Amino acid sequence: MKPLTILSYVLLSSLPTSLAHPGMGETMNQVKRAALASRAEAKQLIGDLKTLKDAQLTSIGKDIKAILLGTKGAESNTIDTSIPPGTVDSAACKADLCCVWKWISYEMTAKFNGTSGRCTKFARGAVRLGFHDAAVWTNTSTSGGADGSILLTNEIDRVDNDGLEAVADVFKAWYNKYNKYGVSMADLIQFGANVATVVCPLGPRIRSFVGRKDNAKAGPTGLLPGVDDSADKLIKLFQLKTIDAHDLVALVGAHTTSQQHFVDTTRDGDPQDSTPGIWDVAFYGQTTGSPPPRVLKFASDIVLSKDSRTKGEWQQFIGGQAHWNEDYAKAYTRLSLLGVNNINDLQECTKVLPPARTSFTSQDQVVLDMWLQGQFDQLNNLVDDAIMLSGVITNPGKKREE
């Protein structure tokens, strides 16, 4: 099959409505994205994949190379539903590379899934932790990247990482428990980010690779984005990480699940869209629109939504859940491998991730909507525990006893 060209898109888009058929809308979107991709800057290889020839690549190395070049998707529905062969200490479990990761996946899933059905603050923290470990890297760095250093050094004490203390303690406990089975902190952090993403309702199930090496040297400073950065500064910063403007727009969409605590301390806990704890595309439309009063927009997100280099993709994600999930999975796979120089030797344990949650019904939306409109005070764990409150709050003006 010949690749789609911009001319192909123009011709197809001129077809009369009478020639349309079921599924044509999505086909047209795919054609349009392919046409736009043909004009985008070429994707860059990273790590050892920059120098290895195709004949030297393992099957995993070939797959990751294709993902990085944008020719292969980074999502997977391959699920191992079997019970692990014995405890993590058993000989049978030790003989299976992914067995220990299945036990870890169980623990993470329980920690990340809130009683409300939304993903918890620990899930949201895990996604941020994965980003903050990996993104401390540029193509001129000699250290940093997805190497576990955020929790193996004093990196966590930097102001960039304010708010990650609680989730950091959880990951350190998991590391202390599982490191003796060969689990690196670098892998634990990135695996945790992927488990958290798929535990969040509607989130993608991203292919997950293990085998990264830990680094006890702190990464360089000044390489994480700021909420007041200009679009130009953000785009240039991520270009140094081999992440183009398109992938940057996909990555910032993770703000859809978040609640801020430090950008504006007078609005502690306010979310970045009206569906915190859900991995949907509401963030994109509400950043450019008029969301409920409690939604706090980051200045950096606003400028990206308007910049000529990012506006088009931003608009594409509004209402495009599958499109965003697909692009986020590819972009995060790249991010999770920054600074990793043994990509060709990695192994895959995607099968032990929990299944994707492709639909979600909010049973407590009435309570959440009242809170979003500012009708009662902030409740520390509202997004995690709101379903427990739906039959408890009789006076919206009264704060729940802690």
Kinemage of the C-alpha trace (Angstrom):
@kinemage 1
@onewidth
@group {chain A} dominant
@subgroup {mainchain}
@vectorlist {calphas} color= white
{ca met a 1} P 0.000 0.000 0.000
{ca lys a 2} L 1.389 3.375 -0.999
{ca pro a 3} L 1.812 5.929 1.803
{ca leu a 4} L -0.811 8.651 2.087
{ca thr a 5} L 0.218 12.028 0.768
{ca ile a 6} L -1.095 15.516 1.321
{ca leu a 7} L -2.647 15.283 -2.173
{ca ser a 8} L -4.459 12.101 -1.075
{ca tyr a 9} L -5.942 13.991 1.840
{ca val a 10} L -7.039 16.878 -0.364
{ca leu a 11} L -8.708 14.515 -2.831
{ca leu a 12} L -10.467 12.481 -0.148
{ca ser a 13} L -11.642 15.579 1.683
{ca ser a 14} L -13.305 16.780 -1.518
{ca leu a 15} L -15.518 13.694 -1.799
{ca pro a 16} L -19.245 14.495 -1.609
{ca thr a 17} L -21.096 13.489 1.541
{ca ser a 18} L -23.150 11.006 -0.458
{ca leu a 19} L -20.044 8.870 -0.947
{ca ala a 20} L -19.312 8.668 2.753
{ca his a 21} L -19.693 5.395 4.612
{ca pro a 22} L -19.640 4.296 8.265
{ca gly a 23} L -16.147 4.795 9.630
{ca met a 24} L -15.274 7.374 6.982
{ca gly a 25} L -14.947 10.062 9.658
{ca glu a 26} L -12.202 8.206 11.487
{ca thr a 27} L -10.543 7.258 8.199
{ca met a 28} L -10.499 10.907 7.220
{ca asn a 29} L -8.940 11.799 10.572
{ca gln a 30} L -6.245 9.173 10.051
{ca val a 31} L -5.519 10.493 6.566
{ca lys a 32} L -5.344 14.051 7.852
{ca arg a 33} L -2.968 13.066 10.645
{ca ala a 34} L -0.770 11.186 8.178
{ca ala a 35} L -0.648 14.238 5.922
{ca leu a 36} L 0.266 16.510 8.805
{ca ala a 37} L 2.883 14.038 10.024
{ca ser a 38} L 4.553 14.083 6.619
{ca arg a 39} L 5.253 17.780 7.138
{ca ala a 40} L 6.452 17.436 10.739
{ca glu a 41} L 10.110 17.265 11.672
{ca ala a 42} L 11.604 13.799 11.512
{ca lys a 43} L 11.576 11.797 14.734
{ca gln a 44} L 14.982 11.240 16.296
{ca leu a 45} L 16.452 8.030 17.653
{ca ile a 46} L 17.931 7.984 21.137
{ca gly a 47} L 20.338 5.922 23.232
{ca asp a 48} L 22.056 2.949 21.657
{ca leu a 49} L 19.473 2.879 18.864
{ca lys a 50} L 21.281 5.845 17.286
{ca thr a 51} L 24.314 3.720 16.423
{ca leu a 52} L 23.077 0.125 16.156
{ca lys a 53} L 22.305 -1.270 12.716
{ca asp a 54} L 18.995 -3.009 12.086
{ca ala a 55} L 20.752 -6.372 11.882
{ca gln a 56} L 21.976 -5.850 15.444
{ca leu a 57} L 18.560 -5.127 16.904
{ca thr a 58} L 16.591 -7.527 19.072
{ca ser a 59} L 12.868 -7.902 18.411
{ca ile a 60} L 12.196 -5.473 21.276
{ca gly a 61} L 14.826 -3.092 19.930
{ca lys a 62} L 13.126 -3.142 16.528
{ca asp a 63} L 9.728 -2.443 18.067
{ca ile a 64} L 11.006 0.437 20.168
{ca lys a 65} L 12.815 1.919 17.178
{ca ala a 66} L 9.561 1.804 15.189
{ca ile a 67} L 7.674 3.462 18.064
{ca leu a 68} L 10.288 6.218 18.308
{ca leu a 69} L 10.110 6.829 14.569
{ca gly a 70} L 6.323 6.954 14.717
{ca thr a 71} L 5.730 3.960 12.452
{ca lys a 72} L 4.368 1.669 15.174
{ca gly a 73} L 1.879 2.226 17.963
{ca ala a 74} L 2.866 2.086 21.628
{ca glu a 75} L -0.384 0.680 23.029
{ca ser a 76} L -1.047 -2.997 23.716
{ca asn a 77} L -4.026 -5.109 24.788
{ca thr a 78} L -1.922 -8.218 25.474
{ca ile a 79} L -2.928 -9.260 28.991
{ca asp a 80} L -1.771 -12.181 31.122
{ca thr a 81} L -4.766 -13.056 33.308
{ca ser a 82} L -3.106 -16.040 34.997
{ca ile a 83} L -2.210 -16.114 38.665
{ca pro a 84} L 1.553 -15.681 39.268
{ca pro a 85} L 3.385 -19.019 39.632
{ca gly a 86} L 3.916 -18.971 43.375
{ca thr a 87} L 4.981 -16.147 45.653
{ca val a 88} L 7.587 -13.641 44.552
{ca asp a 89} L 10.152 -15.714 46.473
{ca ser a 90} L 9.325 -18.974 44.691
{ca ala a 91} L 11.631 -20.609 42.156
{ca ala a 92} L 8.821 -20.573 39.574
{ca cys a 93} L 8.345 -16.826 39.961
{ca lys a 94} L 12.065 -16.139 39.817
{ca ala a 95} L 12.233 -18.107 36.552
{ca asp a 96} L 9.709 -15.742 34.922
{ca leu a 97} L 11.121 -12.254 34.247
{ca cys a 98} L 7.701 -10.611 34.483
{ca cys a 99} L 6.428 -12.475 37.553
{ca val a 100} L 7.832 -9.976 40.034
{ca trp a 101} L 6.350 -7.181 37.941
{ca lys a 102} L 2.941 -8.827 38.174
{ca trp a 103} L 3.113 -8.679 41.963
{ca ile a 104} L 4.218 -5.059 41.722
{ca ser a 105} L 1.360 -4.346 39.315
{ca tyr a 106} L -1.121 -5.750 41.835
{ca glu a 107} L 0.200 -3.464 44.562
{ca met a 108} L 0.267 -0.425 42.323
{ca thr a 109} L -3.238 -0.997 40.978
{ca ala a 110} L -4.638 -1.202 44.506
{ca lys a 111} L -2.815 2.001 45.491
{ca phe a 112} L -3.788 3.927 42.377
{ca asn a 113} L -7.511 3.067 42.113
{ca gly a 114} L -9.679 5.336 44.263
{ca thr a 115} L -12.966 4.463 45.944
{ca ser a 116} L -14.635 6.979 43.631
{ca gly a 117} L -13.466 4.966 40.619
{ca arg a 118} L -11.121 7.772 39.621
{ca cys a 119} L -7.375 7.323 39.931
{ca thr a 120} L -5.970 8.513 43.236
{ca lys a 121} L -3.499 11.231 44.146
{ca phe a 122} L -0.851 8.491 44.241
{ca ala a 123} L -1.600 7.570 40.615
{ca arg a 124} L -1.411 11.193 39.570
{ca gly a 125} L 1.797 11.548 41.562
{ca ala a 126} L 3.255 8.445 39.888
{ca val a 127} L 2.726 9.936 36.419
{ca arg a 128} L 4.421 13.165 37.529
{ca leu a 129} L 7.247 11.214 39.185
{ca gly a 130} L 7.921 9.313 35.959
{ca phe a 131} L 8.010 12.567 34.027
{ca his a 132} L 10.290 14.328 36.505
{ca asp a 133} L 12.814 11.494 36.605
{ca ala a 134} L 13.041 11.079 32.834
{ca ala a 135} L 12.829 14.704 31.697
{ca val a 136} L 15.981 15.803 33.568
{ca trp a 137} L 17.963 15.170 30.394
{ca thr a 138} L 18.852 16.774 27.055
{ca asn a 139} L 20.750 15.491 24.043
{ca thr a 140} L 23.912 17.097 25.452
{ca ser a 141} L 23.595 15.625 28.955
{ca thr a 142} L 26.088 13.131 30.333
{ca ser a 143} L 23.728 12.066 33.121
{ca gly a 144} L 20.056 12.206 33.978
{ca gly a 145} L 17.050 10.739 32.226
{ca ala a 146} L 15.032 7.691 33.230
{ca asp a 147} L 17.648 6.411 35.646
{ca gly a 148} L 15.911 6.467 39.024
{ca ser a 149} L 18.104 9.303 40.280
{ca ile a 150} L 15.128 11.363 41.446
{ca leu a 151} L 14.733 8.885 44.340
{ca leu a 152} L 18.325 7.628 44.613
{ca thr a 153} L 19.799 11.097 45.198
{ca asn a 154} L 18.613 14.395 46.644
{ca glu a 155} L 16.856 15.388 43.399
{ca ile a 156} L 13.506 14.925 45.116
{ca asp a 157} L 14.340 17.890 47.382
{ca arg a 158} L 14.429 20.350 44.491
{ca val a 159} L 11.603 22.876 44.336
{ca asp a 160} L 10.581 21.399 40.946
{ca asn a 161} L 9.527 18.278 42.834
{ca asp a 162} L 7.405 19.902 45.533
{ca gly a 163} L 4.368 17.755 46.209
{ca leu a 164} L 6.005 14.454 45.260
{ca glu a 165} L 7.107 13.582 48.806
{ca ala a 166} L 4.196 11.228 49.594
{ca val a 167} L 4.385 9.238 46.360
{ca ala a 168} L 8.186 9.175 46.665
{ca asp a 169} L 7.870 7.433 50.035
{ca val a 170} L 5.564 4.830 48.488
{ca phe a 171} L 7.996 4.107 45.652
{ca lys a 172} L 10.958 3.905 48.017
{ca ala a 173} L 9.081 1.300 50.058
{ca trp a 174} L 8.350 -0.713 46.906
{ca tyr a 175} L 12.001 -0.441 45.880
{ca asn a 176} L 13.191 -1.678 49.258
{ca lys a 177} L 10.806 -4.614 48.971
{ca tyr a 178} L 11.546 -5.643 45.382
{ca asn a 179} L 15.090 -4.497 44.625
{ca lys a 180} L 16.490 -7.829 45.872
{ca tyr a 181} L 14.627 -9.475 42.982
{ca gly a 182} L 16.475 -7.370 40.412
{ca val a 183} L 13.994 -4.489 40.163
{ca ser a 184} L 15.728 -1.165 39.440
{ca met a 185} L 14.398 2.136 40.708
{ca ala a 186} L 14.509 3.448 37.126
{ca asp a 187} L 12.182 0.688 35.924
{ca leu a 188} L 9.955 0.906 38.992
{ca ile a 189} L 9.297 4.601 38.389
{ca gln a 190} L 8.497 4.235 34.679
{ca phe a 191} L 6.465 1.062 35.173
{ca gly a 192} L 4.532 2.881 37.901
{ca ala a 193} L 3.746 5.770 35.567
{ca asn a 194} L 2.337 3.332 33.006
{ca val a 195} L 0.269 1.428 35.582
{ca ala a 196} L -1.099 4.724 36.881
{ca thr a 197} L -2.007 5.885 33.374
{ca val a 198} L -4.065 2.794 32.597
{ca val a 199} L -5.669 2.717 36.064
{ca cys a 200} L -6.984 6.223 35.389
{ca pro a 201} L -10.315 5.725 33.580
{ca leu a 202} L -9.971 5.986 29.765
{ca gly a 203} L -6.158 5.994 29.918
{ca pro a 204} L -4.006 4.159 27.339
{ca arg a 205} L -2.316 0.838 28.094
{ca ile a 206} L 1.264 1.689 27.161
{ca arg a 207} L 3.829 -0.959 26.248
{ca ser a 208} L 6.151 -1.296 29.232
{ca phe a 209} L 9.821 -2.248 29.057
{ca val a 210} L 12.229 -3.144 31.851
{ca gly a 211} L 15.998 -3.362 32.133
{ca arg a 212} L 16.983 0.273 32.721
{ca lys a 213} L 20.081 0.883 34.827
{ca asp a 214} L 20.024 2.942 38.011
{ca asn a 215} L 22.229 5.979 38.512
{ca ala a 216} L 23.188 7.304 41.942
{ca lys a 217} L 24.334 10.635 40.471
{ca ala a 218} L 21.843 13.503 40.508
{ca gly a 219} L 20.780 14.752 37.104
{ca pro a 220} L 21.350 18.338 35.917
{ca thr a 221} L 19.140 21.182 37.125
{ca gly a 222} L 16.939 23.575 35.165
{ca leu a 223} L 15.615 21.027 32.676
{ca leu a 224} L 11.997 20.724 33.820
{ca pro a 225} L 9.311 23.042 32.382
{ca gly a 226} L 7.795 25.844 34.440
{ca val a 227} L 4.133 26.825 34.583
{ca asp a 228} L 5.004 30.381 33.551
{ca asp a 229} L 7.282 29.455 30.639
{ca ser a 230} L 6.530 30.869 27.203
{ca ala a 231} L 5.540 28.563 24.365
{ca asp a 232} L 8.843 29.267 22.653
{ca lys a 233} L 10.831 28.317 25.757
{ca leu a 234} L 8.828 25.128 26.241
{ca ile a 235} L 9.126 24.030 22.619
{ca lys a 236} L 12.874 24.665 22.554
{ca leu a 237} L 13.384 22.898 25.899
{ca phe a 238} L 11.635 19.774 24.662
{ca gln a 239} L 13.383 19.838 21.304
{ca leu a 240} L 16.605 19.375 23.300
{ca lys a 241} L 14.999 16.240 24.724
{ca thr a 242} L 14.209 15.015 21.137
{ca ile a 243} L 10.528 15.661 21.849
{ca asp a 244} L 8.864 17.730 19.133
{ca ala a 245} L 6.011 20.204 19.517
{ca his a 246} L 3.425 17.584 18.557
{ca asp a 247} L 4.549 15.180 21.298
{ca leu a 248} L 4.813 18.033 23.799
{ca val a 249} L 1.122 18.799 23.278
{ca ala a 250} L 0.293 15.129 23.839
{ca leu a 251} L 2.343 14.945 27.040
{ca val a 252} L 0.869 18.031 28.729
{ca gly a 253} L -2.556 16.424 28.393
{ca ala a 254} L -1.680 14.413 31.508
{ca his a 255} L -2.807 17.536 33.371
{ca thr a 256} L -6.337 16.245 32.768
{ca thr a 257} L -6.101 14.110 35.920
{ca ser a 258} L -4.279 16.554 38.157
{ca gln a 259} L -4.973 18.773 41.148
{ca gln a 260} L -2.503 21.592 41.812
{ca his a 261} L -1.112 22.443 45.233
{ca phe a 262} L 1.757 24.882 44.621
{ca val a 263} L 0.979 26.973 41.528
{ca asp a 264} L -1.596 28.925 43.552
{ca thr a 265} L -1.546 27.990 47.234
{ca thr a 266} L -4.785 29.888 47.836
{ca arg a 267} L -6.499 27.337 45.582
{ca asp a 268} L -4.912 24.188 46.982
{ca gly a 269} L -6.315 21.080 45.300
{ca asp a 270} L -8.017 22.812 42.387
{ca pro a 271} L -7.942 20.653 39.211
{ca gln a 272} L -6.886 21.486 35.666
{ca asp a 273} L -10.193 20.401 34.168
{ca ser a 274} L -13.626 19.413 35.469
{ca thr a 275} L -12.861 15.665 35.477
{ca pro a 276} L -9.802 15.218 37.719
{ca gly a 277} L -8.746 11.623 38.142
{ca ile a 278} L -10.097 10.708 34.683
{ca trp a 279} L -7.803 10.398 31.652
{ca asp a 280} L -10.085 12.195 29.218
{ca val a 281} L -9.635 15.062 26.764
{ca ala a 282} L -11.690 17.608 28.730
{ca phe a 283} L -8.437 19.388 29.572
{ca tyr a 284} L -7.812 20.441 25.974
{ca gly a 285} L -11.208 22.034 25.407
{ca gln a 286} L -11.432 23.618 28.837
{ca thr a 287} L -7.980 25.184 28.579
{ca thr a 288} L -9.251 27.135 25.572
{ca gly a 289} L -12.786 27.554 26.912
{ca ser a 290} L -14.640 28.568 30.084
{ca pro a 291} L -14.531 25.735 32.638
{ca pro a 292} L -16.135 25.732 36.128
{ca pro a 293} L -14.696 28.213 38.670
{ca arg a 294} L -12.518 25.722 40.535
{ca val a 295} L -10.607 24.707 37.397
{ca leu a 296} L -7.203 26.399 37.448
{ca lys a 297} L -5.508 26.773 34.061
{ca phe a 298} L -1.706 26.798 33.948
{ca ala a 299} L -0.280 29.762 32.032
{ca ser a 300} L 2.068 27.399 30.179
{ca asp a 301} L -0.881 25.329 28.944
{ca ile a 302} L -2.722 28.421 27.760
{ca val a 303} L 0.207 29.668 25.671
{ca leu a 304} L 0.719 26.224 24.119
{ca ser a 305} L -2.954 26.051 23.183
{ca lys a 306} L -2.577 29.311 21.233
{ca asp a 307} L 0.888 29.038 19.650
{ca ser a 308} L 0.898 28.460 15.891
{ca arg a 309} L 3.258 25.469 16.265
{ca thr a 310} L 1.013 23.648 18.724
{ca lys a 311} L -2.505 25.017 18.263
{ca gly a 312} L -3.432 22.647 15.443
{ca glu a 313} L -2.649 19.493 17.401
{ca trp a 314} L -4.264 20.945 20.507
{ca gln a 315} L -7.490 21.379 18.557
{ca gln a 316} L -7.178 17.840 17.153
{ca phe a 317} L -7.176 16.391 20.664
{ca ile a 318} L -10.411 18.140 21.652
{ca gly a 319} L -12.954 15.341 21.341
{ca gly a 320} L -10.300 12.915 20.063
{ca gln a 321} L -9.778 10.437 22.917
{ca ala a 322} L -8.362 7.606 20.788
{ca his a 323} L -6.132 10.055 18.908
{ca trp a 324} L -4.745 11.497 22.139
{ca asn a 325} L -4.226 8.076 23.757
{ca glu a 326} L -2.334 6.896 20.687
{ca asp a 327} L -0.106 9.964 20.564
{ca tyr a 328} L 0.438 10.120 24.309
{ca ala a 329} L 1.536 6.472 24.401
{ca lys a 330} L 4.174 7.103 21.733
{ca ala a 331} L 5.342 10.355 23.309
{ca tyr a 332} L 5.587 8.888 26.788
{ca thr a 333} L 7.472 5.838 25.527
{ca arg a 334} L 10.114 8.217 24.163
{ca leu a 335} L 10.177 10.218 27.396
{ca ser a 336} L 10.544 7.049 29.480
{ca leu a 337} L 13.661 6.081 27.527
{ca leu a 338} L 15.567 9.371 27.652
{ca gly a 339} L 19.086 8.775 28.921
{ca val a 340} L 18.724 4.998 28.558
{ca asn a 341} L 21.685 3.613 26.643
{ca asn a 342} L 20.757 -0.069 26.637
{ca ile a 343} L 17.394 0.150 24.904
{ca asn a 344} L 18.213 -2.807 22.653
{ca asp a 345} L 18.622 -5.042 25.723
{ca leu a 346} L 15.302 -4.189 27.355
{ca gln a 347} L 12.592 -6.774 27.902
{ca glu a 348} L 8.822 -6.312 27.777
{ca cys a 349} L 6.370 -6.907 30.625
{ca thr a 350} L 3.307 -5.097 29.283
{ca lys a 351} L 1.206 -8.223 29.791
{ca val a 352} L 1.111 -7.733 33.574
{ca leu a 353} L -0.465 -4.273 33.421
{ca pro a 354} L -4.142 -4.133 34.416
{ca pro a 355} L -6.667 -3.908 31.559
{ca ala a 356} L -7.650 -0.527 30.173
{ca arg a 357} L -10.798 1.078 31.532
{ca thr a 358} L -12.461 2.170 28.301
{ca ser a 359} L -15.585 3.609 29.925
{ca phe a 360} L -16.409 5.325 33.192
{ca thr a 361} L -19.619 6.439 34.874
{ca ser a 362} L -19.191 9.004 37.623
{ca gln a 363} L -21.606 7.960 40.377
{ca asp a 364} L -20.860 11.058 42.415
{ca gln a 365} L -20.905 13.720 39.730
{ca val a 366} L -23.511 15.800 41.562
{ca val a 367} L -21.136 16.229 44.506
{ca leu a 368} L -18.160 16.876 42.253
{ca asp a 369} L -20.062 19.479 40.225
{ca met a 370} L -21.091 21.316 43.391
{ca trp a 371} L -17.468 21.416 44.490
{ca leu a 372} L -16.285 22.576 41.046
{ca gln a 373} L -18.748 25.463 41.254
{ca gly a 374} L -17.250 26.465 44.615
{ca gln a 375} L -20.372 25.633 46.636
{ca phe a 376} L -18.399 24.171 49.544
{ca asp a 377} L -14.866 24.183 50.903
{ca gln a 378} L -12.003 22.134 49.537
{ca leu a 379} L -11.962 18.554 50.784
{ca asn a 380} L -8.468 17.106 50.790
{ca asn a 381} L -9.313 13.795 49.124
{ca leu a 382} L -12.540 14.704 47.349
{ca val a 383} L -11.501 13.385 43.967
{ca asp a 384} L -10.293 10.097 45.453
{ca asp a 385} L -13.155 9.574 47.901
{ca ala a 386} L -16.115 11.567 46.598
{ca ile a 387} L -18.311 8.512 46.119
{ca met a 388} L -18.076 7.927 49.863
{ca leu a 389} L -19.266 11.462 50.473
{ca ser a 390} L -22.271 11.451 48.175
{ca gly a 391} L -24.525 10.161 50.930
{ca val a 392} L -22.766 12.050 53.696
{ca ile a 393} L -22.799 15.704 52.664
{ca thr a 394} L -26.174 17.165 53.583
{ca asn a 395} L -24.923 20.682 54.158
{ca pro a 396} L -22.704 21.765 51.214
{ca gly a 397} L -21.367 24.661 53.239
{ca lys a 398} L -19.994 22.444 55.992
{ca lys a 399} L -16.585 20.881 55.670
{ca arg a 400} L -16.351 17.163 56.380
{ca glu a 401} L -14.766 16.195 59.681
{ca glu a 402} L -11.333 14.653 59.123
